[in-house]
Amino acid sequence: MSVSTLAADRSVCAPLPVLGRDVTVPLVTGGEVTYAALDYAASAPALQRVWDDVAAYAPYYGSVHRGAGYLSQLSTDLFENARRTVAGFLDCRADDQVVFTRSTTDSLNLLAAALPEGCEVFVFETEHHASLLPWRDARVTFLDAPRSHREAVGTLQRALAGRDPHGPALVCVTGASNVTGELWPVRELAATAHAHGARIVLDAAQLAPHHPVSVADLDVDWVAFSGHKLYAPFGSGVLAGRADWLRAAEPYLAGGGASRKVARGADGGVDVEWHESAARHEAGSPNVIGAYAVASACKALTEAGFDALVARERYLIEKVRAGLAEVPEVRTLSLFGDDAPRVGVISFVVDGWNSSHFAAALSAEYGIGVRDGLFCAHPLLRTLLGSDPQTQGECGAPEAAPGERSLNAVRVSFGAGTPDEHVERFVNAVKELVTDGAKWNYRTEEGRCVPDTSA
């Protein structure tokens, strides 16, 4: 579908109101401009609806599960209702647990700590470090980067074929790449895992803010995501899914809230009876406001309608991709090819430009916030760039001559709160920088490219 056709589609909705939409930032060339936040893949701005809900509740919050007072009871109800809201948003099964955590990283580390003894873990090297690194205490098989959905399924099938189907095993896979934005064949990978006696956890950090995620339909065993990518404030996350491994594991943190009964043991130690509910892994006073914010974001996205949100995002994706395609010096990064379905995350390199320099110029001269570097996915960038990733370099000189391979990349990402003007400004800025060069001098400071204001 063309950009013009998408623009005419009445299902394309207006951007959702987000915090910071009217913030202005200074330009090194003079004046100010409304900030174009195009780094959603790192942290999406909070929805205004979420912020309003949190502000309305804030005067009434109290410690949950332990108090007889009205505010404590109110907060307990709100916290547990938030759990049910998230379960509904993810279309969880009736006996699934929803555990509130700090982030996707925290969720996957929690699950890693709950793996049964002798569990094998299978993970593609293309994963974000949050789902690539937590499995240090398990036997891990890293799978090569696939170049198609079919190859991804075939690679997993071959890897699982030789294992003992009676032993515990876990497959970890992303729903959408934080580098290329490409969707992964989660349902097919889940079927392959289950056919070989393995379970599967879905890293939905980049998927849940852009597409509906159904645990039941995808048939995944667990799903993890972060609130700060789902238009909620920082500091909250979710691990949702099957309860048995979580109930059998030692609590992620030992402390109040996770324990049902504590007594002095006969040997002078402490005897503890732990909860079997989600509270088992939520020791301490929980982040009630964080959980409420996540639930509010789930409600807001559901009420806005994912069909309309996806249609609008598809329009923005095509607008950016079409604009970048007009610049011969720009190469977008992809595993599965131009026709692969994707979310609003696009990484690219520019011939003759240091990525840090390019991103700094977008910010300083155009008021556009993007990300540059390796995006906590070093093995994937190595595959996509065909070189060993490097995190630093002098920004005043090109990192690679025209036609040579780049050492890192620029990432632009957007979502439900992005106005048309932001992506239009971005595309025009890319064209101007490539054609005319930067208008300002830049220097390297602590590994980052920054405008040189010493003159």
Backbone torsions as a table, in degrees:
resi	resn	phi	psi	omega
1	MET	NA	133.2	-176.8
2	SER	-78.1	163.9	177.6
3	VAL	-59.6	-42.9	-178.7
4	SER	-64.5	-38.3	178.0
5	THR	-65.8	-43.0	178.8
6	LEU	-63.3	-39.8	-179.1
7	ALA	-63.6	-31.7	-179.3
8	ALA	-83.0	-11.5	-177.8
9	ASP	-70.2	121.4	-176.6
10	ARG	-70.3	-12.0	177.7
11	SER	-78.2	-10.0	178.4
12	VAL	-76.4	116.5	-173.1
13	CYS	-92.4	169.7	174.4
14	ALA	-74.2	157.6	176.8
15	PRO	-62.3	145.6	177.6
16	LEU	-76.1	143.2	179.9
17	PRO	-65.1	129.2	179.1
18	VAL	-128.1	158.1	174.6
19	LEU	-65.2	145.5	176.6
20	GLY	84.8	3.4	-174.9
21	ARG	-67.9	-19.1	179.9
22	ASP	-111.0	8.5	-179.2
23	VAL	-68.6	133.8	175.9
24	THR	-107.6	149.1	-179.3
25	VAL	-130.2	151.1	-179.5
26	PRO	-77.5	150.1	173.7
27	LEU	-107.5	143.5	-179.5
28	VAL	-66.0	-22.7	-180.0
29	THR	-84.5	-1.6	178.7
30	GLY	111.2	144.9	178.3
31	GLY	82.6	-175.1	-179.6
32	GLU	-132.2	161.5	179.1
33	VAL	-147.9	151.0	174.8
34	THR	-62.8	130.4	-175.6
35	TYR	-66.9	131.0	175.9
36	ALA	-100.5	100.3	-178.5
37	ALA	-82.0	102.0	-179.1
38	LEU	-122.1	45.4	177.8
39	ASP	-129.7	39.7	-176.6
40	TYR	-60.6	-30.1	-177.4
41	ALA	-66.0	-24.2	175.2
42	ALA	-84.9	-54.1	177.0
43	SER	-156.0	122.4	177.7
44	ALA	-83.1	145.7	175.3
45	PRO	-63.0	148.2	179.6
46	ALA	-68.9	138.7	173.7
47	LEU	-64.2	141.9	177.0
48	GLN	-58.4	-38.5	178.7
49	ARG	-59.3	-42.3	-180.0
50	VAL	-65.0	-46.1	-179.1
51	TRP	-62.3	-40.2	178.9
52	ASP	-64.9	-40.8	178.2
53	ASP	-62.8	-44.8	179.8
54	VAL	-63.3	-43.9	-179.6
55	ALA	-62.8	-37.7	-180.0
56	ALA	-67.9	-33.8	-178.3
57	TYR	-83.4	-28.9	-169.6
58	ALA	-50.1	-41.7	-179.7
59	PRO	-66.9	-13.6	-173.3
60	TYR	-108.0	2.7	-172.1
61	TYR	-77.4	149.4	178.0
62	GLY	-149.9	174.6	-179.3
63	SER	-71.6	136.0	-172.8
64	VAL	-91.6	157.0	169.0
65	HIS	69.8	-6.9	-172.7
66	ARG	-126.2	-7.4	-172.1
67	GLY	-113.2	147.4	177.0
68	ALA	-90.7	-14.2	-176.7
69	GLY	-69.5	161.2	-175.1
70	TYR	-59.5	-46.3	-176.5
71	LEU	-67.5	-34.9	176.3
72	SER	-65.6	-42.6	178.6
73	GLN	-65.5	-40.6	178.0
74	LEU	-61.4	-44.7	-178.6
75	SER	-67.4	-37.0	177.3
76	THR	-62.3	-45.8	178.0
77	ASP	-61.2	-43.0	-178.2
78	LEU	-64.8	-41.3	-179.3
79	PHE	-63.7	-46.3	-178.6
80	GLU	-72.9	-32.2	174.0
81	ASN	-66.3	-34.7	176.1
82	ALA	-61.4	-39.2	177.7
83	ARG	-61.5	-42.8	179.8
84	ARG	-69.1	-36.3	178.2
85	THR	-62.8	-44.1	179.0
86	VAL	-64.1	-41.3	178.4
87	ALA	-59.8	-40.6	177.6
88	GLY	-68.2	-40.4	179.0
89	PHE	-59.8	-37.0	-179.0
90	LEU	-91.0	-1.0	-178.6
91	ASP	53.9	50.6	-178.7
92	CYS	-71.8	158.1	174.3
93	ARG	-74.6	162.5	-172.1
94	ALA	-60.4	-34.7	-176.1
95	ASP	-100.2	11.4	176.0
96	ASP	-73.4	154.1	174.1
97	GLN	-106.7	146.1	172.3
98	VAL	-115.2	114.6	-180.0
99	VAL	-107.4	128.6	176.3
100	PHE	-86.0	131.3	-177.7
101	THR	-128.2	-167.0	179.2
102	ARG	-91.7	-23.7	-172.3
103	SER	-177.3	176.9	172.7
104	THR	-60.8	-43.9	178.6
105	THR	-56.9	-46.4	179.2
106	ASP	-63.1	-41.5	-179.5
107	SER	-60.7	-45.4	-177.2
108	LEU	-72.9	-31.2	173.5
109	ASN	-68.9	-35.4	174.5
110	LEU	-60.8	-48.1	-179.9
111	LEU	-63.8	-38.6	178.1
112	ALA	-60.2	-37.5	179.1
113	ALA	-72.4	-17.2	-178.1
114	ALA	-98.8	2.7	-178.6
115	LEU	-63.6	139.3	175.7
116	PRO	-63.7	156.9	179.6
117	GLU	-59.9	136.5	178.6
118	GLY	79.9	8.9	-177.8
119	CYS	-66.7	136.1	173.2
120	GLU	-96.2	141.5	179.4
121	VAL	-121.4	134.4	179.0
122	PHE	-119.9	123.0	-175.4
123	VAL	-143.5	134.7	177.3
124	PHE	-71.8	143.8	179.9
125	GLU	-67.0	-9.7	-178.5
126	THR	-82.3	-0.2	-176.0
127	GLU	-72.6	156.0	166.6
128	HIS	-62.0	151.0	-178.4
129	HIS	-58.1	-25.8	179.2
130	ALA	-62.0	-30.2	178.8
131	SER	-110.0	-0.6	177.9
132	LEU	-94.1	-31.7	-167.3
133	LEU	-104.0	-17.9	-172.4
134	PRO	-69.3	-10.8	-166.6
135	TRP	-93.3	34.6	-172.5
136	ARG	-63.0	-27.9	-176.6
137	ASP	-93.2	6.2	-179.9
138	ALA	-113.0	168.9	171.9
139	ARG	-83.4	113.3	-171.2
140	VAL	-109.4	133.2	171.2
141	THR	-113.1	117.3	177.8
142	PHE	-90.8	128.9	-175.9
143	LEU	-100.1	140.7	-178.5
144	ASP	-62.7	153.5	178.6
145	ALA	-64.4	123.4	176.9
146	PRO	-83.2	160.4	179.0
147	ARG	-113.2	9.6	175.4
148	SER	-162.4	163.0	175.1
149	HIS	-59.8	-43.6	-178.7
150	ARG	-61.8	-40.8	178.9
151	GLU	-67.4	-35.3	178.0
152	ALA	-61.3	-46.3	179.5
153	VAL	-65.4	-43.4	179.6
154	GLY	-64.0	-39.4	178.4
155	THR	-62.5	-44.1	178.9
156	LEU	-66.3	-42.3	-179.2
157	GLN	-59.1	-44.1	179.4
158	ARG	-66.8	-37.2	-179.5
159	ALA	-67.3	-36.9	-177.8
160	LEU	-82.4	-19.0	-173.1
161	ALA	-61.8	-32.5	-174.7
162	GLY	-90.7	-0.1	-176.0
163	ARG	-90.1	161.6	175.4
164	ASP	-72.0	114.3	-175.5
165	PRO	-67.7	-11.3	-179.0
166	HIS	-91.4	-13.8	178.2
167	GLY	-87.0	156.2	-179.2
168	PRO	-70.4	141.6	178.8
169	ALA	-150.4	150.2	-179.1
170	LEU	-136.6	134.7	172.4
171	VAL	-106.7	133.5	177.4
172	CYS	-116.6	128.0	-177.3
173	VAL	-145.8	147.4	176.2
174	THR	-82.1	154.5	174.0
175	GLY	-86.4	-37.1	177.7
176	ALA	-145.7	134.2	-175.9
177	SER	-67.5	136.9	176.4
178	ASN	-79.0	-4.0	178.9
179	VAL	-104.6	-50.6	-176.0
180	THR	-101.7	-15.5	-176.3
181	GLY	77.3	-1.7	-175.1
182	GLU	-71.0	139.0	176.9
183	LEU	-77.8	143.3	178.4
184	TRP	-102.3	154.7	-177.7
185	PRO	-79.3	71.3	-170.9
186	VAL	-63.1	-46.5	-177.7
187	ARG	-59.6	-43.0	179.9
188	GLU	-68.5	-37.4	177.9
189	LEU	-68.3	-36.7	177.1
190	ALA	-64.8	-42.9	178.4
191	ALA	-62.0	-39.9	178.6
192	THR	-65.8	-44.0	178.7
193	ALA	-59.5	-48.8	-177.0
194	HIS	-66.6	-33.3	178.4
195	ALA	-64.0	-22.3	-179.7
196	HIS	-110.3	20.0	174.7
197	GLY	75.0	19.0	179.5
198	ALA	-107.4	159.8	172.8
199	ARG	-104.5	170.4	-176.1
200	ILE	-140.9	138.8	174.4
201	VAL	-117.1	134.9	-178.3
202	LEU	-102.2	119.9	169.9
203	ASP	-82.2	102.7	-175.4
204	ALA	-103.2	20.8	-177.7
205	ALA	-55.9	-41.2	-179.2
206	GLN	-96.0	-10.0	-177.5
207	LEU	-92.3	-47.2	-173.2
208	ALA	-58.9	-34.4	178.5
209	PRO	-72.5	-13.4	-171.7
210	HIS	-115.7	-28.7	-175.1
211	HIS	-138.5	151.7	172.9
212	PRO	-63.8	142.6	179.3
213	VAL	-121.9	117.2	178.8
214	SER	-112.9	110.9	177.1
215	VAL	-58.8	-41.8	-177.4
216	ALA	-68.0	-44.6	-176.8
217	ASP	-71.7	-42.5	178.4
218	LEU	-73.0	-21.1	180.0
219	ASP	61.0	41.2	173.3
220	VAL	-90.4	157.6	-178.1
221	ASP	-86.3	-34.7	175.4
222	TRP	-142.4	157.4	173.0
223	VAL	-136.8	140.6	179.0
224	ALA	-126.9	141.5	173.5
225	PHE	-156.7	169.2	-178.1
226	SER	-114.2	143.4	176.7
227	GLY	-66.3	-35.7	-173.4
228	HIS	-72.9	-9.3	171.2
229	LYS	-99.4	-9.8	-177.7
230	LEU	-104.1	25.2	175.8
231	TYR	71.1	27.0	172.6
232	ALA	-116.0	162.0	179.1
233	PRO	-65.3	169.6	-178.7
234	PHE	-63.8	158.6	165.0
235	GLY	99.3	9.9	179.2
236	SER	-135.7	149.0	178.4
237	GLY	-154.9	179.3	-175.2
238	VAL	-141.8	138.4	162.3
239	LEU	-122.7	118.7	-177.3
240	ALA	-127.8	139.6	177.2
241	GLY	154.2	-155.1	-171.9
242	ARG	-59.7	142.9	-171.7
243	ALA	-92.4	-22.4	-167.4
244	ASP	-63.0	-48.1	179.7
245	TRP	-65.6	-33.7	179.5
246	LEU	-70.0	-38.2	178.8
247	ARG	-69.9	-32.9	-176.9
248	ALA	-80.0	-18.2	-174.8
249	ALA	-85.1	154.5	169.9
250	GLU	-62.2	147.7	179.2
251	PRO	-55.2	143.7	179.6
252	TYR	-59.2	-42.0	172.3
253	LEU	-129.4	139.0	177.5
254	ALA	-91.5	132.7	178.6
255	GLY	163.1	-173.6	179.3
256	GLY	-62.6	146.6	-178.1
257	GLY	94.5	-38.2	176.8
258	ALA	-83.2	-20.8	-174.9
259	SER	-99.2	139.3	176.8
260	ARG	-93.9	-36.6	-177.1
261	LYS	-151.4	133.2	179.3
262	VAL	-131.1	133.9	-179.9
263	ALA	-147.7	157.9	173.9
264	ARG	-67.1	132.3	179.2
265	GLY	-84.3	162.0	-179.3
266	ALA	-63.5	-27.3	-178.3
267	ASP	-89.8	9.7	179.6
268	GLY	92.2	-7.4	178.8
269	GLY	-88.8	-150.7	-178.2
270	VAL	-125.7	130.0	172.9
271	ASP	-98.3	130.4	-176.4
272	VAL	-127.3	135.6	169.1
273	GLU	-109.5	117.1	-175.3
274	TRP	-91.1	153.1	173.1
275	HIS	-63.3	152.6	173.5
276	GLU	-102.7	-7.3	178.8
277	SER	-83.0	-174.5	178.3
278	ALA	-58.9	-26.1	179.8
279	ALA	-58.4	-22.7	179.3
280	ARG	-54.2	-31.8	-177.4
281	HIS	-114.3	22.7	179.5
282	GLU	-126.5	44.7	-177.2
283	ALA	-60.4	150.5	-179.2
284	GLY	85.6	175.0	177.1
285	SER	-71.2	119.7	-173.7
286	PRO	-75.3	163.6	177.2
287	ASN	-80.7	81.4	-174.7
288	VAL	-64.1	-44.6	-179.9
289	ILE	-63.3	-38.3	177.4
290	GLY	-62.7	-44.0	178.5
291	ALA	-64.0	-40.8	178.9
292	TYR	-64.8	-38.8	179.0
293	ALA	-63.9	-42.2	177.4
294	VAL	-61.4	-44.7	179.6
295	ALA	-63.0	-39.5	178.4
296	SER	-62.7	-41.5	178.0
297	ALA	-64.4	-40.1	177.0
298	CYS	-58.8	-44.5	178.9
299	LYS	-63.9	-44.6	-176.4
300	ALA	-62.6	-43.5	-179.9
301	LEU	-67.8	-39.3	178.7
302	THR	-63.9	-43.7	-178.8
303	GLU	-69.6	-33.7	177.4
304	ALA	-67.0	-30.7	178.1
305	GLY	91.8	114.4	-177.1
306	PHE	-66.4	-28.6	178.0
307	ASP	-59.0	-46.4	-179.7
308	ALA	-69.8	-40.4	-179.7
309	LEU	-64.7	-42.2	179.2
310	VAL	-65.5	-41.2	-179.9
311	ALA	-62.0	-43.3	-179.8
312	ARG	-67.5	-41.3	179.4
313	GLU	-64.4	-37.2	177.6
314	ARG	-61.9	-38.2	176.5
315	TYR	-61.7	-44.6	179.4
316	LEU	-67.0	-39.8	178.5
317	ILE	-58.9	-48.6	-178.5
318	GLU	-65.2	-34.7	178.6
319	LYS	-63.4	-45.1	180.0
320	VAL	-69.2	-47.0	-177.0
321	ARG	-64.0	-39.3	178.6
322	ALA	-65.1	-40.1	179.1
323	GLY	-66.5	-43.5	179.3
324	LEU	-66.8	-32.6	-179.5
325	ALA	-65.6	-19.6	179.3
326	GLU	-80.7	-5.3	-178.2
327	VAL	-110.3	104.0	-175.2
328	PRO	-59.3	-26.2	-177.8
329	GLU	-77.1	-9.9	-177.3
330	VAL	-97.7	132.3	174.9
331	ARG	-124.0	116.9	176.2
332	THR	-81.3	150.0	-175.3
333	LEU	-98.5	137.6	-177.2
334	SER	-155.0	143.5	170.7
335	LEU	-92.4	-43.1	-168.4
336	PHE	-102.6	-0.8	176.5
337	GLY	101.7	167.7	-174.0
338	ASP	-62.5	-28.5	-175.2
339	ASP	-89.0	0.4	-177.6
340	ALA	-68.2	139.2	174.7
341	PRO	-65.2	146.7	-173.5
342	ARG	-155.1	165.7	172.2
343	VAL	-102.5	-179.1	-173.7
344	GLY	-77.5	59.8	177.1
345	VAL	-134.4	118.3	-176.7
346	ILE	-134.8	124.3	175.8
347	SER	-111.6	147.8	-175.9
348	PHE	-154.5	163.8	172.7
349	VAL	-124.4	155.2	-179.4
350	VAL	-123.2	121.1	179.5
351	ASP	-52.8	130.9	175.0
352	GLY	81.8	-0.1	-177.5
353	TRP	-115.5	137.6	164.6
354	ASN	-74.3	129.8	-174.8
355	SER	-61.3	-36.5	178.0
356	SER	-65.4	-39.6	177.3
357	HIS	-63.2	-44.3	-178.8
358	PHE	-63.5	-46.0	-180.0
359	ALA	-65.2	-38.1	179.3
360	ALA	-65.1	-38.8	179.0
361	ALA	-68.3	-39.0	176.2
362	LEU	-58.4	-41.3	-179.2
363	SER	-72.5	-53.8	-171.2
364	ALA	-70.6	-33.5	-173.6
365	GLU	-103.1	-16.6	-176.6
366	TYR	-129.7	-5.1	-179.4
367	GLY	68.3	33.4	-177.5
368	ILE	-113.1	124.7	179.5
369	GLY	-99.7	111.9	173.8
370	VAL	-123.6	-171.2	178.4
371	ARG	-127.1	146.4	175.5
372	ASP	-131.6	157.8	178.2
373	GLY	124.7	-133.5	-172.9
374	LEU	-122.0	-3.7	167.8
375	PHE	58.2	32.5	-179.9
376	CYS	52.9	39.4	178.0
377	ALA	-147.2	56.6	-172.2
378	HIS	-58.9	-47.3	179.1
379	PRO	-60.2	-38.6	179.0
380	LEU	-65.4	-44.3	178.8
381	LEU	-63.0	-35.6	177.1
382	ARG	-59.9	-42.3	178.3
383	THR	-66.6	-46.3	-175.0
384	LEU	-70.9	-34.2	-177.2
385	LEU	-93.3	-14.6	-179.5
386	GLY	67.7	28.7	-179.2
387	SER	-154.2	165.6	175.2
388	ASP	-73.4	123.2	-178.7
389	PRO	-61.2	146.4	173.5
390	GLN	-130.4	140.9	-174.0
391	THR	-94.4	-16.2	-175.6
392	GLN	-134.4	163.6	176.7
393	GLY	175.9	157.9	179.2
394	GLU	-68.9	122.0	-173.7
395	CYS	-76.9	-16.0	-177.0
396	GLY	-77.2	-12.4	-180.0
397	ALA	-123.8	153.0	177.9
398	PRO	-59.3	142.5	176.5
399	GLU	-78.8	-21.0	179.0
400	ALA	-152.3	140.2	177.2
401	ALA	-68.7	157.1	178.4
402	PRO	-51.1	129.7	179.7
403	GLY	90.7	-16.1	178.0
404	GLU	-87.4	166.2	-176.6
405	ARG	-77.8	139.9	178.3
406	SER	-83.9	162.7	-176.4
407	LEU	-104.0	-15.3	172.6
408	ASN	-155.6	-170.8	-169.3
409	ALA	-142.9	170.3	172.7
410	VAL	-108.2	140.2	178.8
411	ARG	-125.4	128.5	172.7
412	VAL	-112.2	135.3	-177.7
413	SER	-146.5	147.4	-171.6
414	PHE	-153.6	175.5	-176.8
415	GLY	-168.9	-143.8	-169.0
416	ALA	-65.3	-21.1	-178.1
417	GLY	-101.9	6.6	-173.6
418	THR	-85.4	121.4	174.9
419	PRO	-77.6	158.2	176.6
420	ASP	-55.1	-41.1	-174.4
421	GLU	-58.7	-34.2	-178.5
422	HIS	-65.0	-45.7	-179.2
423	VAL	-73.0	-32.5	177.1
424	GLU	-65.8	-42.6	177.5
425	ARG	-62.5	-40.3	179.2
426	PHE	-61.7	-49.9	-179.0
427	VAL	-60.3	-44.3	179.8
428	ASN	-65.2	-37.4	179.3
429	ALA	-65.8	-41.7	177.2
430	VAL	-58.6	-46.3	-179.0
431	LYS	-62.3	-42.9	-179.1
432	GLU	-67.1	-42.7	-179.1
433	LEU	-64.2	-41.3	-179.7
434	VAL	-68.1	-39.2	-176.7
435	THR	-78.7	-45.4	-170.8
436	ASP	-107.2	-15.3	-175.7
437	GLY	82.3	173.3	179.3
438	ALA	-72.2	148.7	179.5
439	LYS	-88.8	-8.1	-173.3
440	TRP	-128.6	159.5	174.1
441	ASN	-90.1	146.1	-177.2
442	TYR	-129.4	155.9	178.5
443	ARG	-138.4	164.3	178.7
444	THR	-93.2	129.1	179.2
445	GLU	-135.0	111.9	-178.6
446	GLU	53.3	43.5	175.9
447	GLY	81.7	-2.0	179.9
448	ARG	-114.0	148.0	176.3
449	CYS	-86.1	126.8	-177.9
450	VAL	-136.6	155.4	176.3
451	PRO	-62.6	138.9	177.9
452	ASP	-86.4	107.5	-178.8
453	THR	-107.4	16.5	-176.0
454	SER	-74.0	-22.1	-176.4
455	ALA	-70.4	NA	NA
